[in-house]
Amino acid sequence: MKINAYNRLSFRLARNTVLLALFLGMMLSLIQVVIDYVNEKNSLDIEIRAIITISHAPASQIAYNIDSRLAAELLEGLLEHPAIIHAEIIDTDNRILSSRERRAQESPYRWLNDILFQPTRTYSETLFVPQLNDFVLGNLNVVVDTYPSGAEFLSRATFTLVSGFVRSLILSAVLLILFYVMLTQPLVKVISSVSEVDPETPEKVRLPVPKGHELDEIGVLVNSTNNQLQAIDANLEKLRKAEARLKTYSEQLEQIVDSRTKELSEKNKQLIKSNHDLRVAKEEAVRRAKARADFLANMSHEIRTPFNGVLGMISLTLEEPLSEKQKEQLNVAYSSGVSLLELLNDILDISKVEAGKLTLENISFSLRKTTEDVSRLLAQNAHAKHVALYSDIDPEFPEQVFGDPTRIRQVISNLAGNAIKFTDSGSVTLSLRIAHSQQIEIRVKDTGIGIEPDRIESIFSPFSQGDTNITRKYGGTGLGLTLCRQLVTHMGGEIRVESQIGVGSEFIVSLPLKVDATISAPTIDEGLREYQFILIYQENNQTCKSIGAELKHWGLNHRILPFHQVQDLNLRKEPFSENTIILFDSRSVAPILVEHQDIEKVKLILVARQNIPSETSALAMMRIEQMISAPVSRERLYESLCRVTQLTSTLKEVDDRLIAPARKITHHVLLVEDNQVNQLVAKTILKKLGYEVSIAQNGKEALDIIENEEFDIVLMDCHMPVMDGYEATRHIRQNPRFDDLPIVAVTANVMQGDKERCMSCGMNDYLTKPYEKKALALLLEKWLTPPAHAANETA
């Protein structure tokens, strides 16, 4: 095999070595030239200064004697030096005593000399006679041409560089010959031997070791190659034997494949039959799932419709004059009905989640207000068990976030309700924070019975609780936590539990809710900043701690005086000003405050751990002007402070003003409802709200009535005989006359797609049964001017 000269290893080694040697040689030559250059510059300067020093004495005498002839001779002698081209002696008045000069040498290489050494150099020596106390007689000026010495330097530098390059070329040739003889030639012989091997019989070949290379790398390479060839011989022999065995195995495999093919053919027929059975089973499962969904929808409507009537009639009866015993009995009946309705909703929600039909809203809402509303609604249950219910919300928590308020409220309500149910004493705390991962974190912590570690996961299974004794003692279906986990998981979050038997449990819900940055926190009345607030409470009172955090967040002037026992308080030395408001959490503190010398100047607010009924006269005796109880919402706290300070509350919560009786009927409502009980409930509520009501039994009757009368809004039931609400709405929307007429769906259905179906047929809003006075009032206020307001405007 022939190798090109420039590809040979010897050539490449010689080339790389010579290039490196050439580079180093040139660098050394350059360094030598630079050193020579510096020395040449210095030597020229030293030489000229030495000549001037020698000429100093005679030049001084000449200047002293003012001898022009001797001066000319001296200057002629200086010009004998090849570098000096001009010399002159001048006196102190700059008069030339004598001057001599000659032309500088010319050369084509002079430009390089001028760059390196400058064209000329000028030297000046002051002339004086020591006998005259160094009296200055004049100056000796000499101009030097640098070319003579520079030409010598350039000649030496050229010789140095050229000789270095020639040495590198000679070295290259010598190395090339040495590498070829010692490396390339032996390797070429080995390659030739390998090239002569017959590919058909490679196992009999052995490579010769080049002479003189038995012990070096080439000899080791040849010996290793021979060893590999010997190993190849052995492997080839093994391969031949393996091929013989493989041929035998191949014949056996063909027989096995034939038998297996017959078996696979039989199994394939069975698989086709199984696939057919599976397809039939799948179609049957889909049919059953659809039937179950239809059954749930019908069950929801059929159960909720009469049940809504029951709850509606109970709520209407509660507004009538009744005895305390009758009211208590009806309240129990109403609470039981609501619990049964919530159980039905939980079952339907779990079915929707399992069927993958649950859809979530993503709207901006106040999670703070949702949490505070749940706390306020559950406070009565907690206080009935003498359990303190606290609401601990970070004052910096965002005003609104994006999410599904209904489902999140459902999760918080279930967790808080469970915590109250399984807590016999102590407290339940609802916390709201922004976690480090920028997720919303909802915590429900109680001091209840706790959960066994190995039972924590099972409590999230449907119809399961931590222990069978729990079901007997506390009741419940075990659906609440199952629904909570499914809803939280569906919203992209997680729920975890930390619990200890006999100490309590804490449920932590993390949700990836986006903050609505367009909503800013409400402002407070600047008049509050003129007051000083003093907060006196026991160290473990969570309500007062939350109040202190809110006061700090609002930037109000406040002080905190926590105590372990009332006896530890020493308020006599505390001066109170006229703008002081004291919030305290224990009635035992009131006598101490009443006895204070400045009590006439301050205003007192009692922060009760729970809603304890108190007589107005008893509060007046203790000089208490306001009483707030746990859980305390931000709006409720602010409203109490404004009442005490007689300022206007800008954070006031929505009250029941919308459901005040009307003094003047200004709006006409058409109620389309086929159930007579629901008709009675809805009509009674609407009349109490101050609206004029007309009733239609079905959609067809509603169309006839609308054609003949004017209505401000239509409350449309969806499922009715003759013509349902969907078809009736589509007929109404076909008439341009009714484009601006609000139509609100009122239905007992809560299944997936019901709301979307109502919106798609032309309805404006959606309200679920049972009819509730406040919900109905808010809906009508949304679409109409409330009658009470209209009456006030015209009064």
C-alpha positions, 0 to 999 in steps of 0.5 A: 500500500502506497502512502503519499509523502505528505501523509507519512508519519515521518514527514508530519513529525518532521514538519511539526518539529521543524515548525516548532523549532523554527518558531522558537528559533525565530523568537530567540533571534528576535529577542537577540535582535531586540537586545542588540537594538537596545545596546546599539542605541545606548552605545551610540549615545555613550560614544558621542558623549565620550567624544564630547567629554574629551573635547570639553577642555580644549573647546573651553580654552578655545572659547576662553581665548576666542581662537577661531583657528583652533576652533575650526581645527577642533571641529574638523577633528570631530567631523572625522567621526563617521556619525558626526555631521555638524559641530559648532562652538558659540559664546554666551551671546549665541554668536558662532565662534566656529561651525563645521558640517557635512551631508548625511549618508544616503541609502535606500534602507535609511527609512528603516534606520530613521524609524528605529534610531531617529534621523539625527541626535543633537548634543550640547555641552556647556563650556567653562574654565574651572579656574574662573569659578566655573564661569560659563564661556559658551556651548559646544553643539554636536549633531549626530547622524544615526545611520552609520551605527544603525546600518551596522545593527541592521546588517547584524540583525539580518544575518541573525534572522537568516542564519536562524532560518537556515539552521531550521531548514537544515534541522528539518532535512536532518529530522526528515531523514532520521524519522524516515529511516527509523520510523517510516521505513520499518512501518512501510515494511510491516504494512507491505507484509499485511497487504500481501495477506490473502483475505481467504486464509488470514489465520496462517499469516505472521508478520516479520519484525523489522531488523533493529526494532525487536525491542522498541515500539514497532517490535511490540506492535508487530508482536501484538498484531501476531498475538491478535492474529493467533487469537483470530485463528482460535476464534475462527475455529470456534465460529466454524463449530458454532455455525455447525451447531447453529445449523442444527438449531435452525432446523429444530427452530423451523419445526418449533415455528411450525407448531407455534404458528398453528397455536397462534392461529388458534389464539388469533381466532380467540382474540378476534372473538374477545375483541368483539366481546370487548367492543360489545361490552364497551358499547354496553358500558357507554350505554349504561354510563349515559343511562346513569347520567340521565338517571342522575339528571332526572333524580336531581330534578325529581328530588330537588323540585319537591325538596325545594318546595319543602325548604321554601315553605319552611323558610316562609313559615319562619318569617311568620309570628311563631313561638320560640319552640315552633321556631326552634323546631322549624329551624331544626327541620330547615337545617336537616333539609339543607344538610340533605340537600348538600349530601345530594349535591356532594353525590352529584359532584362526585359523579361528575368528577368521576365521569370527567364532566366537571368544568371549572370557572376562572373568574376574579373573586375575593378569596378573603371574603369567601373564607370569611363568609364560610367562617361566619356561617359556621360560627354558630355551629362552632359556638354551639359546641363551645369551640372557638372559630378563628379566621387568620388571614394575612393582611397582605393577602391579595384582594382577588384571585382567579379561580372557581369561587363556588368549588373553592368555597365548597372545599373550605366549607367541607374542611371547616365543617369537618374540623368543627364536627370532630372537635369537642373543645379548643378551637378551629382556625382557618388560615389564608397565606401565600406560600413560598412557591407563589401558590395560595395556601388554605389551612384548616387547623383544629384541636380535635380527636386527630387521625391515626397515621395509617388511616390518613389516606383512607379518609379520602376514600368515598364512604370511608372514615378514620374509624367505625366508632367515628361514624357512630359517634359523629355521623356523616357519610364520608363523602366530604373529604373525597369530594375535596380531594377530587375538586382540589386535584381537578384545580391543579392543586394538592391537599395534605394532612398533618395529624396527631391523635388527641392533639388535632389535625391540620388540612393544608390545601395548595392551589395555583391561583393567579392573582388579579393585579388589577384590584387594589386594597380598599383605603381606610378613613384618614380620621382613624389615624388620629386615634390611638388603639390599645389592644389588651389580650391573653397571649393565646388569643388568635383573634386579637393577634389577627386584629393587631396584624390588621391595625399594623397593616393599616398603619394605625397608631396602636400598642399591644399589651398581652398578658398571661393572667389578669393579675399581671396587668398594671394599667394604673400607670398607663395614661389614656388620652381622649383619642384612645380606643381600647380593645380587650378580650376578657370581661375580667379586664373591664373592672380594671379599666372602669376603675382607671382615672382616665376611663372617661376619655377612652372608648372600649371594645370587647373582643369576645372569643365567641358569640356570647349573648350579652344584655345591652345594660350589662355592656353599658355598665362596663362602659363597653360601646362595641362587642365583636366576636370570633371569627372577625372579618376585616370589614366587620372590624373596620365597621366596628372601629368606624362606629366607635369613632363615628366615621363613615365605613368604606369597607362595609359588607353587603347587608340585607338592604336588598331584601327590605320590604318595598314601599312602592311596586315598580317592576312586574315579574313573570314566574314560569313554573309548573310546580304549585309549591314552588309557585307559592314559595317564589310568589310569596318571596317576590311579593315580600321583596316588593315586586308584582308577580304573574304566573304561567304554568308552562312555556306556551302559556308564558308566550301568550301572557308576554304578548298581552302584558309588559314584564320587566323580567322573566323567571323561567323554569327549564323542565315543564310540560307542554313546552319547556323553558328552553323552547319558550326562550328561543321563541321569545328571542325570535321577536325583536321586541323582547331583545332587552327582556332579561330571562333568568333560568330557575331550575333544580338541575345541577348537572354538567352542561345545564348552565351552558344549555340555558345560555345557548338558548338565549337566557341571561342568567342562571339560578338554582333552586330552592328559592332563597330570599337573599339570592333572589333579591341579589339576582333581581338587583343585578338586572333591575333597580330594586323596588325599595330604591325606586321607592326611596328615589320617588319619596 
